[in-house]
Amino acid sequence: MTDQEMADELLLSISSVSRFWKAAGFKHAKDFKNRLRFRCWTIAYVICKKHAAI
Protein backbone atom coordinates (compact mmCIF):
# COMPACT_ATOMS: atom_id res chain seq x y z
CA MET A 1 0.00 0.00 0.00
CA THR A 2 1.37 3.38 -0.96
CA ASP A 3 1.17 6.60 1.02
CA GLN A 4 -1.49 7.80 -1.40
CA GLU A 5 -3.58 4.65 -0.93
CA MET A 6 -3.31 5.03 2.85
CA ALA A 7 -4.37 8.67 2.63
CA ASP A 8 -7.35 7.74 0.46
CA GLU A 9 -8.37 4.88 2.75
CA LEU A 10 -8.11 7.01 5.89
CA LEU A 11 -9.63 10.11 4.27
CA LEU A 12 -6.48 12.11 5.02
CA SER A 13 -4.19 14.20 2.92
CA ILE A 14 -0.96 12.62 1.73
CA SER A 15 0.81 15.33 3.72
CA SER A 16 -0.75 13.99 6.92
CA VAL A 17 0.40 10.47 6.09
CA SER A 18 3.90 11.75 5.34
CA ARG A 19 4.00 13.62 8.65
CA PHE A 20 2.92 10.44 10.43
CA TRP A 21 5.82 8.45 8.93
CA LYS A 22 8.29 11.17 9.90
CA ALA A 23 6.90 11.35 13.46
CA ALA A 24 7.19 7.55 13.70
CA GLY A 25 10.86 7.77 12.67
CA PHE A 26 10.57 6.66 9.04
CA LYS A 27 11.04 8.49 5.75
CA HIS A 28 7.88 7.02 4.20
CA ALA A 29 5.87 3.78 4.00
CA LYS A 30 8.52 2.10 1.85
CA ASP A 31 11.15 2.76 4.53
CA PHE A 32 8.86 1.18 7.15
CA LYS A 33 8.21 -1.87 4.94
CA ASN A 34 11.91 -2.34 4.25
CA ARG A 35 12.79 -2.22 7.95
CA LEU A 36 9.95 -4.60 8.79
CA ARG A 37 11.01 -7.02 6.02
CA PHE A 38 14.62 -6.96 7.25
CA ARG A 39 13.55 -7.53 10.86
CA CYS A 40 11.31 -10.48 9.87
CA TRP A 41 14.10 -11.99 7.77
CA THR A 42 16.55 -11.62 10.66
CA ILE A 43 14.17 -13.31 13.11
CA ALA A 44 13.51 -16.16 10.67
CA TYR A 45 17.25 -16.63 10.16
CA VAL A 46 17.92 -16.81 13.90
CA ILE A 47 15.10 -19.32 14.44
CA CYS A 48 16.30 -21.54 11.58
CA LYS A 49 19.88 -21.37 12.81
CA LYS A 50 18.79 -22.27 16.35
CA HIS A 51 16.82 -25.31 15.08
CA ALA A 52 19.74 -26.44 12.90
CA ALA A 53 22.00 -26.47 15.96
CA ILE A 54 19.69 -28.89 17.81
ABEGO torsion letter per residue (X at the ends): XBAAAAAAAAGBBAAAAAAAAAAAGBABAAAAAAAAAAAAAAAAAAAAAAAAAX
